[in-house]
Amino acid sequence: MSERTVDLIRTDLQSAKNEAKKNILLPVREVEDVLALVDSLQQQVKKLSEYKVSSNQFGELYDKAISVVRQNESNKKKADDNYRALLEETIQLRDQLAEMRRERDRTIAEVREVLEFYAENGNYREHIIGWGPEIPVIKDGGRRARKSLAG
């Protein structure tokens, strides 16, 4: 250091001011302003060094953040795929249920028709057909009921 250099690392501000007054040809006010500026800059540097992150640490944090983002994207894609699969399955189940309902309605209609046949009193009476008497229920012999039960 030259004689005229002010030791900026000094902790004793008054002695730094006195030394600066002796070695620098500036008015006292300007020396005080320069020392205050140096002090402010030193405090800022100290604060920055407290938050200092090495490039390796930054790289690790960056890689971790990218990994989390990619994992989130992967999870979103899986959730979307699962949603689509469930939606397709739900549609298939809905269609199957609709077909089952139609089949149920057909079966009910068929059973109703058979029951109506056997419930009809007239089907137990004799009908005279060209060569002799005929009773519809006897002629049927339970064929309609067996057909309905066989489904």
Residue frames as a rotation matrix with the C-alpha (Angstrom) as fourth column:
MET 1
0.575 0.818 0.000 0.00
0.818 -0.575 0.000 0.00
0.000 0.000 -1.000 0.00
SER 2
-0.242 -0.634 0.735 1.15
0.530 -0.721 -0.447 3.49
0.813 0.281 0.510 -0.71
GLU 3
-0.893 -0.159 -0.421 1.28
0.446 -0.438 -0.781 6.17
-0.060 -0.885 0.462 1.93
ARG 4
-0.812 0.579 -0.080 -1.73
-0.584 -0.804 0.114 7.85
0.002 0.139 0.990 0.45
THR 5
-0.408 0.686 -0.603 -3.94
-0.057 0.640 0.767 4.71
0.911 0.348 -0.222 0.49
VAL 6
-0.183 0.459 0.869 -6.56
-0.971 -0.224 -0.086 4.62
0.155 -0.860 0.487 3.15
ASP 7
-0.988 -0.122 -0.099 -6.80
-0.098 0.971 -0.218 1.26
0.122 -0.206 -0.971 4.90
LEU 8
-0.331 0.943 -0.031 -10.44
-0.720 -0.231 0.655 0.44
0.610 0.239 0.755 4.11
ILE 9
-0.012 0.312 -0.950 -10.48
0.253 0.920 0.299 -2.60
0.967 -0.236 -0.090 6.33
ARG 10
-0.908 -0.401 0.120 -9.94
0.008 -0.302 -0.953 -0.67
0.418 -0.865 0.278 9.53
THR 11
-0.125 0.884 -0.450 -12.62
0.862 0.321 0.391 -1.02
0.491 -0.339 -0.803 12.12
ASP 12
-0.135 0.018 -0.991 -11.82
0.740 -0.663 -0.113 2.21
-0.659 -0.748 0.077 13.88
LEU 13
0.470 0.453 0.757 -13.63
0.867 -0.396 -0.302 4.79
0.163 0.799 -0.579 11.74
GLN 14
0.963 -0.095 -0.254 -12.15
-0.007 -0.945 0.327 7.80
-0.271 -0.313 -0.910 13.52
SER 15
0.080 -0.997 0.006 -8.57
-0.034 0.004 0.999 6.67
-0.996 -0.080 -0.034 12.99
ALA 16
-0.157 -0.081 0.984 -9.39
0.923 0.343 0.176 5.93
-0.352 0.936 0.021 9.31
LYS 17
0.815 0.498 0.295 -10.80
0.567 -0.789 -0.236 9.43
0.115 0.360 -0.926 8.98
ASN 18
0.724 -0.598 -0.344 -7.71
-0.219 -0.673 0.707 10.97
-0.654 -0.436 -0.618 10.58
GLU 19
-0.217 -0.831 0.512 -5.39
0.343 0.426 0.837 8.95
-0.914 0.357 0.192 8.34
ALA 20
0.148 0.354 0.923 -7.40
0.987 0.012 -0.163 9.90
-0.069 0.935 -0.348 5.26
LYS 21
0.962 0.225 -0.155 -7.24
0.228 -0.974 0.004 13.57
-0.150 -0.039 -0.988 6.21
LYS 22
0.311 -0.929 -0.203 -3.47
-0.237 -0.282 0.930 13.37
-0.920 -0.241 -0.308 6.39
ASN 23
-0.477 -0.644 0.599 -2.93
0.274 0.538 0.797 11.38
-0.835 0.544 -0.080 3.20
ILE 24
-0.161 0.492 0.856 -5.66
0.987 0.072 0.145 12.60
0.010 0.868 -0.497 0.82
LEU 25
-0.944 -0.211 -0.253 -5.89
0.209 -0.977 0.036 16.10
-0.255 -0.019 0.967 -0.39
LEU 26
-0.359 0.902 0.238 -9.67
0.486 -0.037 0.873 16.36
0.797 0.430 -0.425 -0.17
PRO 27
-0.361 0.327 0.873 -11.83
-0.699 -0.715 -0.021 18.49
0.617 -0.618 0.487 1.99
VAL 28
-0.900 -0.033 0.435 -12.94
-0.380 0.550 -0.744 16.81
-0.215 -0.834 -0.508 5.23
ARG 29
0.027 0.997 0.076 -16.56
-0.712 0.072 -0.698 16.56
-0.702 -0.035 0.712 4.12
GLU 30
0.406 0.091 -0.910 -15.64
-0.851 0.400 -0.340 14.67
0.333 0.912 0.240 0.95
VAL 31
-0.678 -0.689 -0.257 -13.42
-0.506 0.691 -0.517 12.28
0.534 -0.220 -0.816 2.91
GLU 32
-0.661 0.508 0.553 -16.29
-0.453 0.317 -0.833 11.56
-0.598 -0.801 0.021 5.28
ASP 33
0.384 0.834 -0.397 -18.59
-0.826 0.118 -0.551 10.93
-0.412 0.539 0.734 2.30
VAL 34
0.041 -0.462 -0.886 -16.08
-0.750 0.572 -0.333 8.56
0.660 0.678 -0.323 0.70
LEU 35
-0.902 -0.406 0.148 -15.59
-0.389 0.613 -0.688 6.68
0.188 -0.678 -0.711 3.98
ALA 36
-0.270 0.890 0.367 -19.35
-0.596 0.145 -0.790 6.43
-0.756 -0.432 0.492 4.48
LEU 37
0.482 0.396 -0.781 -19.70
-0.874 0.278 -0.398 5.09
0.060 0.875 0.481 0.94
VAL 38
-0.409 -0.709 -0.575 -16.92
-0.576 0.689 -0.441 2.55
0.708 0.151 -0.690 1.55
ASP 39
-0.852 0.134 0.506 -18.55
-0.423 0.394 -0.816 1.52
-0.309 -0.909 -0.279 4.82
SER 40
0.167 0.985 -0.052 -21.93
-0.762 0.095 -0.640 1.11
-0.626 0.147 0.766 3.08
LEU 41
0.323 -0.112 -0.940 -20.36
-0.817 0.468 -0.336 -0.95
0.478 0.876 0.059 0.32
GLN 42
-0.759 -0.645 -0.091 -18.57
-0.486 0.654 -0.579 -3.15
0.433 -0.395 -0.810 2.86
GLN 43
-0.535 0.644 0.547 -21.85
-0.505 0.275 -0.818 -3.79
-0.677 -0.714 0.178 4.67
GLN 44
0.463 0.725 -0.510 -23.56
-0.839 0.173 -0.515 -4.67
-0.285 0.667 0.689 1.39
VAL 45
-0.084 -0.594 -0.800 -20.76
-0.704 0.604 -0.375 -7.05
0.706 0.531 -0.469 0.45
LYS 46
-0.888 -0.232 0.396 -20.98
-0.457 0.529 -0.715 -8.65
-0.043 -0.816 -0.576 3.89
LYS 47
-0.045 0.958 0.284 -24.75
-0.635 0.193 -0.748 -9.16
-0.771 -0.214 0.599 3.47
LEU 48
0.501 0.203 -0.841 -24.24
-0.846 0.318 -0.427 -10.61
0.180 0.926 0.331 0.01
SER 49
-0.494 -0.763 -0.417 -21.59
-0.620 0.646 -0.446 -12.99
0.610 0.038 -0.792 1.29
GLU 50
-0.628 0.355 0.693 -24.05
-0.558 0.415 -0.718 -14.25
-0.542 -0.838 -0.062 3.92
TYR 51
0.463 0.877 0.130 -26.39
-0.432 0.351 -0.831 -15.27
-0.774 0.328 0.541 1.10
LYS 52
-0.198 -0.654 -0.730 -23.63
-0.972 0.036 0.232 -16.54
-0.126 0.756 -0.643 -1.07
VAL 53
0.693 0.363 0.622 -24.40
-0.225 0.930 -0.292 -19.78
-0.685 0.063 0.726 -2.85
SER 54
-0.427 -0.904 0.034 -21.63
-0.291 0.173 0.941 -21.58
-0.856 0.392 -0.337 -4.61
SER 55
-0.272 0.288 -0.918 -22.04
-0.962 -0.053 0.268 -22.43
0.029 0.956 0.291 -8.26
ASN 56
-0.886 -0.053 -0.461 -22.14
-0.078 0.996 0.037 -26.11
0.457 0.069 -0.887 -7.28
GLN 57
-0.741 0.653 -0.157 -24.92
0.318 0.135 -0.938 -25.45
-0.592 -0.745 -0.308 -4.79
PHE 58
-0.224 0.655 -0.722 -26.78
-0.698 -0.625 -0.350 -23.39
-0.680 0.425 0.597 -7.39
GLY 59
-0.550 -0.048 -0.834 -26.34
-0.742 0.487 0.461 -26.18
0.384 0.872 -0.304 -9.93
GLU 60
-0.950 0.201 -0.238 -27.66
0.282 0.880 -0.383 -28.74
0.132 -0.431 -0.893 -7.44
LEU 61
-0.496 0.804 -0.327 -30.64
0.050 -0.350 -0.935 -26.55
-0.867 -0.480 0.133 -6.58
TYR 62
-0.258 0.348 -0.901 -31.34
-0.910 -0.400 0.106 -25.93
-0.324 0.848 0.420 -10.26
ASP 63
-0.770 -0.087 -0.632 -31.10
-0.383 0.855 0.349 -29.65
0.510 0.511 -0.692 -11.06
LYS 64
-0.867 0.477 -0.143 -33.41
0.410 0.521 -0.748 -30.45
-0.283 -0.707 -0.648 -8.16
ALA 65
-0.305 0.773 -0.557 -35.94
-0.374 -0.635 -0.676 -27.84
-0.875 0.002 0.483 -9.31
ILE 66
-0.366 0.125 -0.922 -35.83
-0.921 0.093 0.378 -29.21
0.133 0.988 0.081 -12.86
SER 67
-0.934 -0.009 -0.357 -36.27
0.017 0.997 -0.070 -32.72
0.357 -0.071 -0.931 -11.48
VAL 68
-0.654 0.738 -0.166 -39.31
0.251 0.005 -0.968 -31.65
-0.714 -0.674 -0.188 -9.47
VAL 69
-0.186 0.572 -0.799 -40.81
-0.778 -0.583 -0.237 -29.93
-0.601 0.577 0.553 -12.52
ARG 70
-0.573 -0.083 -0.815 -40.24
-0.691 0.584 0.426 -33.03
0.441 0.807 -0.392 -14.66
GLN 71
-0.956 0.247 -0.158 -41.73
0.293 0.815 -0.500 -35.26
0.006 -0.525 -0.851 -11.96
ASN 72
-0.416 0.840 -0.348 -44.77
-0.123 -0.432 -0.894 -32.99
-0.901 -0.329 0.283 -11.77
GLU 73
-0.224 0.292 -0.930 -45.14
-0.964 -0.207 0.167 -33.14
-0.143 0.934 0.328 -15.55
SER 74
-0.820 -0.132 -0.558 -44.85
-0.265 0.950 0.166 -36.93
0.508 0.284 -0.813 -15.43
ASN 75
-0.836 0.539 -0.104 -47.42
0.338 0.354 -0.872 -37.12
-0.434 -0.764 -0.478 -12.62
LYS 76
-0.250 0.756 -0.605 -49.77
-0.575 -0.618 -0.536 -34.85
-0.779 0.214 0.589 -14.57
LYS 77
-0.419 0.047 -0.907 -49.44
-0.855 0.315 0.412 -37.05
0.305 0.948 -0.092 -17.66
LYS 78
-0.942 0.070 -0.329 -50.12
0.154 0.959 -0.237 -40.17
0.299 -0.274 -0.914 -15.59
ALA 79
-0.614 0.758 -0.221 -53.15
0.120 -0.186 -0.975 -38.50
-0.780 -0.626 0.023 -13.99
ASP 80
-0.202 0.518 -0.831 -54.42
-0.880 -0.469 -0.078 -37.45
-0.430 0.716 0.550 -17.42
ASP 81
-0.649 -0.101 -0.754 -53.91
-0.535 0.765 0.358 -40.97
0.540 0.636 -0.551 -18.77
ASN 82
-0.933 0.314 -0.176 -55.68
0.348 0.664 -0.662 -42.47
-0.091 -0.679 -0.729 -15.74
TYR 83
-0.422 0.805 -0.417 -58.54
-0.312 -0.560 -0.767 -40.01
-0.852 -0.194 0.487 -16.16
ARG 84
-0.274 0.286 -0.918 -58.94
-0.961 -0.042 0.274 -40.91
0.040 0.957 0.286 -19.83
ALA 85
-0.836 -0.079 -0.544 -58.84
-0.128 0.990 0.053 -44.65
0.534 0.114 -0.838 -19.04
LEU 86
-0.809 0.565 -0.163 -61.42
0.335 0.214 -0.918 -44.24
-0.484 -0.797 -0.362 -16.28
LEU 87
-0.303 0.705 -0.641 -63.60
-0.665 -0.638 -0.388 -42.13
-0.683 0.309 0.662 -18.55
GLU 88
-0.447 0.084 -0.890 -63.47
-0.781 0.448 0.435 -44.78
0.436 0.890 -0.135 -21.30
GLU 89
-0.922 0.086 -0.377 -64.22
0.229 0.908 -0.352 -47.53
0.312 -0.411 -0.857 -18.78
THR 90
-0.651 0.717 -0.251 -67.13
0.003 -0.328 -0.945 -45.50
-0.759 -0.615 0.211 -17.38
ILE 91
-0.248 0.543 -0.802 -68.54
-0.935 -0.351 0.051 -45.03
-0.254 0.763 0.595 -20.88
GLN 92
-0.648 -0.036 -0.761 -68.24
-0.386 0.877 0.288 -48.77
0.657 0.480 -0.582 -21.56
LEU 93
-0.918 0.314 -0.242 -69.94
0.380 0.519 -0.766 -49.59
-0.115 -0.795 -0.596 -18.26
ARG 94
-0.466 0.773 -0.431 -72.71
-0.447 -0.626 -0.639 -47.10
-0.763 -0.105 0.638 -19.02
ASP 95
-0.290 0.316 -0.903 -73.26
-0.931 0.128 0.343 -48.72
0.224 0.940 0.257 -22.43
GLN 96
-0.823 -0.039 -0.567 -73.25
0.018 0.995 -0.094 -52.20
0.568 -0.088 -0.819 -20.88
LEU 97
-0.815 0.554 -0.174 -75.75
0.192 -0.025 -0.981 -51.06
-0.547 -0.832 -0.086 -18.27
ALA 98
-0.303 0.714 -0.631 -78.01
-0.822 -0.531 -0.206 -49.60
-0.482 0.457 0.748 -20.96
GLU 99
-0.433 0.099 -0.896 -77.88
-0.638 0.669 0.382 -52.91
0.637 0.737 -0.226 -22.88
MET 100
-0.937 0.091 -0.338 -78.64
0.288 0.750 -0.595 -54.83
0.200 -0.655 -0.729 -19.68
ARG 101
-0.611 0.756 -0.237 -81.65
-0.236 -0.459 -0.856 -52.57
-0.756 -0.467 0.459 -19.07
ARG 102
-0.224 0.518 -0.826 -82.91
-0.974 -0.096 0.204 -53.16
0.026 0.850 0.526 -22.61
GLU 103
-0.656 -0.078 -0.751 -82.49
-0.200 0.977 0.074 -56.92
0.728 0.199 -0.656 -22.14
ARG 104
-0.927 0.342 -0.152 -84.31
0.236 0.219 -0.947 -56.72
-0.290 -0.914 -0.284 -18.80
ASP 105
-0.388 0.817 -0.426 -87.17
-0.664 -0.569 -0.486 -54.82
-0.640 0.094 0.763 -20.43
ARG 106
-0.304 0.235 -0.923 -87.39
-0.809 0.447 0.381 -57.44
0.502 0.863 0.054 -23.22
THR 107
-0.856 -0.067 -0.512 -87.43
0.155 0.912 -0.379 -60.25
0.493 -0.404 -0.771 -20.65
ILE 108
-0.781 0.612 -0.128 -90.12
-0.036 -0.249 -0.968 -58.52
-0.624 -0.751 0.216 -18.59
ALA 109
-0.229 0.711 -0.665 -92.23
-0.939 -0.342 -0.043 -58.03
-0.258 0.614 0.746 -21.72
GLU 110
-0.459 -0.003 -0.889 -91.81
-0.494 0.832 0.252 -61.70
0.739 0.555 -0.383 -22.69
VAL 111
-0.941 0.102 -0.322 -92.65
0.315 0.609 -0.728 -62.97
0.122 -0.786 -0.606 -19.20
ARG 112
-0.602 0.763 -0.236 -95.64
-0.429 -0.558 -0.711 -60.63
-0.674 -0.326 0.663 -19.08
GLU 113
-0.236 0.498 -0.834 -96.88
-0.943 0.090 0.321 -62.05
0.234 0.863 0.448 -22.39
VAL 114
-0.653 -0.058 -0.755 -96.52
-0.037 0.998 -0.044 -65.63
0.756 -0.001 -0.654 -21.13
LEU 115
-0.924 0.316 -0.217 -98.24
0.255 0.085 -0.963 -64.82
-0.286 -0.945 -0.159 -17.86
GLU 116
-0.439 0.798 -0.414 -101.05
-0.764 -0.574 -0.296 -63.07
-0.474 0.186 0.861 -19.68
PHE 117
-0.388 0.253 -0.886 -101.50
-0.653 0.603 0.458 -66.18
0.650 0.757 -0.069 -21.85
TYR 118
-0.698 0.065 -0.713 -101.79
0.380 0.878 -0.292 -68.46
0.607 -0.474 -0.638 -18.84
ALA 119
-0.876 0.385 -0.290 -103.88
0.116 -0.415 -0.902 -65.94
-0.468 -0.824 0.319 -16.89
GLU 120
-0.609 0.668 -0.427 -106.44
-0.785 -0.436 0.440 -65.60
0.108 0.603 0.790 -19.68
ASN 121
-0.264 0.615 0.743 -109.53
-0.456 0.599 -0.659 -67.63
-0.850 -0.512 0.122 -18.72
GLY 122
0.616 0.594 -0.517 -110.50
-0.704 0.121 -0.700 -68.16
-0.353 0.796 0.493 -22.33
ASN 123
-0.131 -0.764 -0.631 -107.35
-0.891 0.370 -0.263 -70.20
0.434 0.528 -0.730 -22.91
TYR 124
-0.861 -0.131 0.492 -108.71
-0.395 0.782 -0.483 -72.90
-0.321 -0.610 -0.724 -20.59
ARG 125
0.133 0.986 0.101 -112.03
-0.520 0.157 -0.840 -73.30
-0.844 0.059 0.534 -22.44
GLU 126
-0.258 -0.129 0.958 -112.68
0.567 0.782 0.258 -75.75
-0.782 0.609 -0.129 -25.16
HIS 127
-0.166 0.197 -0.966 -112.68
-0.741 -0.672 -0.010 -74.43
-0.651 0.714 0.257 -28.67
ILE 128
0.456 0.365 0.812 -114.27
0.247 0.824 -0.509 -76.47
-0.855 0.433 0.286 -31.34
ILE 129
-0.334 -0.608 -0.720 -111.98
-0.728 -0.320 0.607 -76.78
-0.599 0.727 -0.336 -34.28
GLY 130
-0.052 0.383 -0.922 -113.02
-0.959 0.237 0.153 -78.65
0.277 0.893 0.355 -37.46
TRP 131
-0.161 -0.049 -0.986 -112.22
-0.193 0.981 -0.018 -82.17
0.968 0.187 -0.167 -36.18
GLY 132
0.232 0.332 -0.915 -112.71
0.751 0.537 0.385 -81.73
0.618 -0.776 -0.125 -32.41
PRO 133
0.983 0.185 -0.013 -112.32
0.145 -0.723 0.675 -79.74
0.116 -0.666 -0.737 -29.18
GLU 134
0.044 -0.997 0.064 -109.09
0.682 -0.017 -0.731 -77.92
0.730 0.076 0.679 -28.45
ILE 135
0.912 0.114 -0.394 -107.94
0.385 -0.566 0.729 -76.13
-0.140 -0.816 -0.561 -25.27
PRO 136
0.721 -0.642 0.259 -105.14
-0.196 -0.548 -0.813 -73.59
0.664 0.536 -0.521 -26.01
VAL 137
0.316 -0.632 0.707 -103.32
-0.946 -0.152 0.287 -74.13
-0.073 -0.760 -0.646 -22.70
ILE 138
0.534 -0.087 0.841 -103.39
-0.120 0.977 0.178 -77.90
-0.837 -0.196 0.512 -23.17
LYS 139
0.928 -0.186 0.323 -102.27
0.359 0.213 -0.909 -77.56
0.100 0.959 0.265 -26.78
ASP 140
0.569 -0.749 0.339 -99.39
-0.618 -0.661 -0.425 -75.29
0.543 0.033 -0.839 -25.67
GLY 141
0.758 -0.208 -0.619 -98.36
0.404 0.894 0.194 -77.85
0.513 -0.397 0.761 -23.05
GLY 142
0.768 -0.451 -0.455 -96.17
0.308 -0.363 0.879 -75.27
-0.562 -0.815 -0.140 -21.24
ARG 143
0.266 -0.681 0.682 -94.06
0.954 0.084 -0.288 -74.55
0.139 0.727 0.672 -24.35
ARG 144
0.484 -0.036 0.874 -94.32
0.156 -0.980 -0.127 -70.75
0.861 0.198 -0.468 -23.88
ALA 145
0.942 -0.127 0.310 -93.34
-0.333 -0.251 0.909 -70.98
-0.038 -0.960 -0.279 -20.22
ARG 146
0.577 -0.775 0.256 -90.31
0.595 0.615 0.518 -73.20
-0.559 -0.147 0.816 -20.95
LYS 147
0.258 -0.452 0.854 -89.22
0.831 -0.346 -0.435 -70.90
0.492 0.822 0.287 -23.79
SER 148
0.691 0.068 0.719 -89.49
-0.163 -0.955 0.248 -67.87
0.704 -0.289 -0.649 -21.51
LEU 149
0.910 -0.347 0.227 -87.57
-0.177 0.170 0.969 -69.59
-0.375 -0.922 0.093 -18.72
ALA 150
0.453 -0.771 0.448 -84.83
0.846 0.530 0.058 -70.70
-0.282 0.353 0.892 -21.12
GLY 151
0.572 -0.061 -0.818 -84.49
0.112 -0.982 0.151 -67.04
-0.813 -0.178 -0.555 -22.05
